Amino acid sequence: MMSLNGSSFVKNSISGVSRTQSQSLRLPVRRPMVVAMVNSNGRPERNVGVSVDGAVKDVNAPVAVEVADSDSKKPTAAVGGGVEDVYGEDSATEDHFITPWSVSVASGYSLLRDPHHNKGLAFTEKERDAHYLRGLLPPVVVNHDLQVKKMMHNIRQYEIPLQRYQAMMDLQEKNERLFYKLLIENVEELLPIVYTPTVGEACQKYGTIFKNPQGLYISLKDKGKVLEILKNWPQKKIQVIVVTDGERILGLGDLGCQGMGIPVGKLSLYTALGGIRPSACLPITIDVGTNNEKMLNDEFYIGLRQRRASGKEYADLMNEFMSAVKQNYGEKVLIQFEDFANHNAFDLLEKYRTTHLVFNDDIQGTASVVLAGLISALKLVGGSLADHKFLFLGAGEAGTGIAELIALEISKQTNAPLEETRKKIWLVDSKGLIVSSRLDSLQHFKKPWAHDHEPVNAFLDAVKSIKPTVLIGSSGAGQTFTKEVVEAMSSLNEKPIILALSNPTSQSECTAEQAYTWSEGRAIFASGSPFAPVEYNGKVYVSGQSNNAYIFPGFGLGLIISGAIRVHDDMLLAASEALAEQVTQEHFDNGLIYPPFTNIRKISAHIAARVAAKAYELGLASRLPQPENLVAYAESCMYSPKYRNYR
């Protein structure tokens, strides 16, 4: 074994030995351990296996350990045991360097603090004896269901949503399987807590509530070291990465490094709703600074305190990141871009869609879930998509992404050229209706939507002029579907379709109550964030939530089970159609255009099967042969939060 001197000191952790591997593991023993050894450059060697003979002896016996002497390269012997300063930490002065290291096995006290294996009071009597838990827990043994009941009771005691969010995050860090069982079984109640709208407030206050890091942080200071950072992550078999640079968090703008709450939240839903293993999920924040003065001046801000980088400096870091991901995890890892600003979101998707398995939820996921809602709504208003006219407020990632997918679906249904089907769709941005006379000044992603029409500045005037049957808000600007706008839509249509998609709730273009009241109960309404049922003229209206969580978990699962190597637009259309098919007549009778979230795992399995089938059809699947029953196969691949029995 290497000498424990200054250049070859055992670093950080002697771990990886689980007493589940041997029921007879008792002290003193000769046991194999995995240690992190320090090389000549002072860096730990990865995965160095050694055999430690008697490294852990009788806990009452003294142990001779060589401790690095700060004044000499020669080690000095220190005899320690019990609470003595074995590693020289207490005797070192504040300016001396010490090495943080620990010995841990998957038993006893450390097992109770391992979120992947901890079961809390659900450890059986046999497990408590086998894994040295006797006395570390109260004597009662409870089952998983009772733990869920207790946690829901506790969470409901909090009146403030952010407190509920923090309670859920604390649980995730302590007992992973209980967290996911709780979320799966109470998804309609907890989804607004772990994701929008509460996650928006959590990101705004992330520095203040920050306790333990989740995921990886890659900043401008890490140029040239991105691959090394990825290798620092303990899990090696990653299937889904959600990455953000924090520049456009929901409708809240640039939150910089504190946007990490979004990847963490999204991946929680990948597991709970789509069944992706938690250990296969990796949240990442790319920190290139922030232009948010409030963040820069906040003493609790956790990111780089500098203005946001752009141009070549930004592109070089992103290119290093994308190359490192592919090198470390292979080309079948799904990289989901999340909450990038428009100018980067479109460029990144276009640049990497032919070389990586990439997906932008703001552009593609939002589009797919909205298209599903429109397909469902047709059963309430009649006609086909080609019979309708669409007007958007907002021409960013979400707006143009939705518009393009609607145009693709109409083209698919009618065999009309895409250029023609786009003419049924009109967009309004901050400068008014997008028309051909503005073509030279438009950003490239807006140009396909510049149609021949007189300039119109006011949104209400655009509604009156275009006479849409469908109104879609993706502006990120709250209360922009005014009473006059909704009344104008209602005068033009017997059943106006109004989708207020902006998140969080404060940024919604209108509320459910406003939509139903101002339309005299005739609107078919859905929103990005949830709203409570509304009573109008003695009738209760339950609005749907056009939430991306309907799509991306099942979409990702479909890519994984098929071994897809690229994302194709036809997969998005397939996902939309699969979701729309899950809406039953009973749902339509209640005015819903989306199915309830209570069946989300079943819905995700059907979406996954349809996406996987399309991957096989397009020749983009690498997992062969194709399973006969893709729905059953998708369900069989889903992660279960049920506790495992320990030997």
C-alpha positions, -999 to +999 in steps of 0.1 A: +000+000+000+012+035-007+027+054+021+005+081+036+029+110+030+021+145+016+020+133-021+003+100-017-023+106+010-056+088+011-081+114+001-117+119+009-133+085+010-127+048+016-160+037+003-179+012-019-180-017+006-215-027+014-223-050+042-251-062+020-224-081+002-216-102+032-238-110+061-208-122+081-188-089+079-178-083+115-149-066+132-120-073+131-118-084+094-097-082+063-119-064+039-115-051+003-120-013+000-120+013-028-098+042-019-091+075-037-053+077-038-034+109-044-009+110-073+023+129-076+004+160-087-017+161-056-048+149-075-067+118-065-064+087-087-097+074-097-110+039-088-078+026-073-086-008-057-065-020-027-068-045+000-066-031+035-055-058+060-068-049+094-073-012+083-103-013+106-095-032+138-114-036+170-130-002+176-114+000+211-079-009+199-054+019+191-046+024+154-012+036+141-017+061+113+009+080+094+000+117+092+016+142+068+040+164+087+035+200+075+072+208+081+087+177+066+080+153+037+087+124+060+056+111+077+054+111+115+036+084+134+007+093+155-010+068+177-047+074+180-080+059+188-114+069+201-117+106+197-080+114+195-067+136+166-058+106+143-056+127+111-039+158+125-070+180+119-074+194+154-036+199+159-031+217+126-031+255+127-055+274+105-029+279+078-019+243+076-034+220+049-053+189+060-069+162+039-106+156+044-112+118+043-136+094+058-142+057+060-177+046+051-196+014+044-232+010+034-243+001+069-251+017+102-250+054+106-238+060+070-266+039+056-292+062+073-276+091+055-274+075+021-305+088+002-303+060-024-306+032+002-321+048+033-355+035+043-359+053+076-383+036+100-392+010+073-360-010+079-371-044+092-359-060+124-337-084+103-322-055+083-315-035+115-295-064+129-277-072+096-267-036+089-258-024+124-289-002+127-300-015+161-303+014+185-299+040+157-336+040+151-366+041+173-380+005+178-411+009+157-411-005+122-435+012+097-444+004+061-438+025+030-474+036+027-476+049+063-444+069+056-461+085+026-492+093+047-471+109+074-450+130+049-481+143+031-496+152+065-464+171+074-462+189+040-498+200+042-490+218+075-470+244+055-491+272+041-463+288+020-455+269-012-418+276-009-417+258+024-434+228+009-408+229-019-380+229+007-396+201+026-397+180-006-361+188-015-350+178+020-368+145+016-352+139-017-318+143-001-326+119+027-348+092+013-350+090-025-375+062-028-399+078-004-396+111-023-406+095-056-433+073-041-448+105-025-446+124-058-460+096-079-490+089-057-498+126-051-487+141-084-515+165-090-510+181-056-472+181-056-464+189-092-470+226-087-446+224-057-416+206-072-421+224-105-440+254-119-451+277-104-432+272-071-399+263-087-398+298-101-397+314-066-372+287-055-348+298-083-352+335-074-342+326-038-319+297-046-289+313-030-308+319+002-323+285+005-292+266-008-281+238+014-265+209-005-254+210-041-274+190-066-260+183-100-229+198-117-219+235-120-197+243-150-185+279-152-162+300-174-134+293-149-136+256-159-125+260-195-104+231-205-116+210-176-152+202-185-145+165-192-128+163-159-158+178-142-181+153-158-159+125-145-163+139-110-200+130-110-203+097-091-228+080-114-213+069-147-243+055-166-261+087-175-291+086-198-306+121-195-289+155-189-310+186-184-288+217-188-295+254-185-275+286-186-301+304-165-307+333-189-345+328-194-359+310-164-396+305-170-410+340-174-387+354-148-357+363-169-320+360-162-314+342-129-279+331-137-265+302-117-296+300-096-315+285-125-303+251-113-337+246-097-351+240-132-328+210-142-332+195-108-370+199-110-373+186-146-352+155-138-374+147-107-403+146-132-383+124-156-381+099-128-416+103-112-436+106-145-414+089-170-397+062-149-361+071-157-338+059-130-327+087-107-291+076-110-293+080-148-303+117-145-278+146-143-287+182-138-262+208-150-259+245-149-235+264-173-225+295-155-214+323-178-224+351-155-256+371-153-269+405-164-293+406-135-281+434-112-302+422-083-284+388-084-249+404-088-256+426-058-271+398-037-246+386-010-261+352-011-258+347-049-240+314-057-228+321-092-201+341-110-203+378-102-198+391-137-217+402-167-229+374-189-204+362-215-214+359-252-200+354-286-170+332-291-163+328-254-198+314-248-197+293-279-164+277-270-175+267-236-207+252-249-188+233-276-164+219-250-194+209-229-212+191-258-180+173-269-172+162-234-207+148-228-205+128-260-170+116-251-179+106-215-214+092-220-217+083-257-240+096-283-272+080-269-273+103-239-303+127-242-293+164-237-322+186-229-316+223-233-337+242-208-345+279-204-318+293-227-326+328-241-340+329-277-308+338-294-289+309-280-317+283-278-323+282-316-287+283-324-277+255-301-306+233-312-297+239-349-260+234-344-261+201-324-293+184-336-274+165-364-245+154-341-261+148-307-293+135-292-307+169-283-341+182-273-352+217-264-383+215-241-391+252-245-392+250-283-402+213-289-417+201-257-441+230-254-450+227-290-459+190-287-481+194-256-499+224-271-505+206-304-520+177-284-544+201-267-554+215-300-561+181-315-582+173-285-601+207-286-611+200-322-635+173-308-653+201-289-653+228-317-653+206-348-633+208-380-597+200-387-565+220-378-565+233-414-600+249-408-587+271-380-567+303-378-542+308-351-529+340-334-500+340-310-490+367-285-452+360-282-428+350-309-399+335-290-389+299-284-422+287-273-444+307-298-424+299-329-418+263-318-456+257-314-464+275-346-439+253-366-453+221-352-489+231-359-478+239-395-461+205-398-491+187-386-514+205-410-490+198-438-490+161-428-528+160-428-534+179-460-502+172-480-499+210-485-465+226-486-452+238-453-449+273-467-486+273-473-497+259-440-477+285-422-500+312-436-527+300-413-506+311-383-500+347-372-476+359-345-474+392-325-442+403-308-433+434-289-434+455-320-468+443-332-480+419-359-452+401-377-457+411-414-436+410-445-428+447-444-408+440-412-388+411-428-354+429-429-354+437-392-367+403-379-346+377-362-341+346-383-366+324-364-394+349-369-390+353-407-411+323-417-441+340-400-439+373-418-471+373-440-486+400-462-507+423-441-509+459-431-488+467-400-508+463-367-493+476-335-519+468-308-527+432-299-565+439-296-564+453-332-546+422-344-574+400-329-600+421-347-581+421-380-569+385-382-602+370-366-585+339-351-603+309-338-574+300-316-556+324-293-522+313-278-502+333-253-465+326-249-453+361-242-442+358-206-462+389-199-491+386-174-526+400-179-521+407-216-553+388-226-575+416-214-612+416-210-615+434-244-593+407-260-613+378-246-646+395-254-634+401-290-625+364-293-659+354-279-677+377-304-659+360-333-663+324-321-690+303-304-663+284-285-631+304-286-599+283-278-578+304-254-544+290-242-526+312-217-493+293-215-468+316-198-453+305-165-453+310-135-489+319-125-481+356-122-470+357-158-501+340-172-518+360-199-551+356-181-565+335-153-591+307-157-617+328-139-611+357-163-613+335-194-646+318-183-662+350-170-653+373-199-664+346-224-696+339-205-685+303-199-679+296-236-641+295-238-621+263-241-593+273-218-559+258-208-529+274-191-493+267-184-496+269-147-525+253-127-557+272-118-584+261-093-619+252-107-641+282-115-678+285-108-697+306-133-735+309-134-739+278-113-716+256-134-681+245-123-654+248-150-622+227-146-594+241-168-567+220-183-530+226-178-509+226-209-479+214-190-448+201-207-446+174-180-472+156-201-447+152-229-410+153-220-409+124-195-425+099-219-407+114-249-373+108-231-383+073-221-392+065-257-358+077-269-340+057-243-359+024-248-353+025-285-317+036-282-324+066-305-294+085-317-312+116-330-345+135-324-368+139-355-398+162-358-420+133-366-413+120-331-428+152-317-459+148-338-462+111-327-460+122-290-487+149-295-511+123-311-504+098-284-512+123-257-544+135-274-556+099-276-556+097-238-584+122-235-617+104-230-653+115-236-656+119-198-628+144-199-644+163-228-678+164-210-659+183-182-644+207-207-609+192-204-586+189-234-559+171-214-562+140-193-557+142-155-522+138-142-533+109-120-527+086-149-494+102-160-473+071-159-497+052-181-498+082-204-460+084-205-458+047-214-481+053-244-461+083-255-428+064-251-441+036-272-453+059-300-420+078-300-400+046-300-420+032-328-413+063-349-376+059-341-376+024-354-396+035-385-371+062-393-341+040-388-329+061-358-332+033-332-301+013-322-317-011-297-325-041-318-346-061-323-377-040-317-399-053-289-433-066-300-453-047-274-437-013-270-462-001-243-456-031-221-419-028-227-419+009-217-438+001-185-413-027-177-384-003-180-399+022-156-382+029-123-402+017-092-398+036-059-407+004-040-382-003-012-358-031-019-352-059+006-316-060+019-298-092+027 
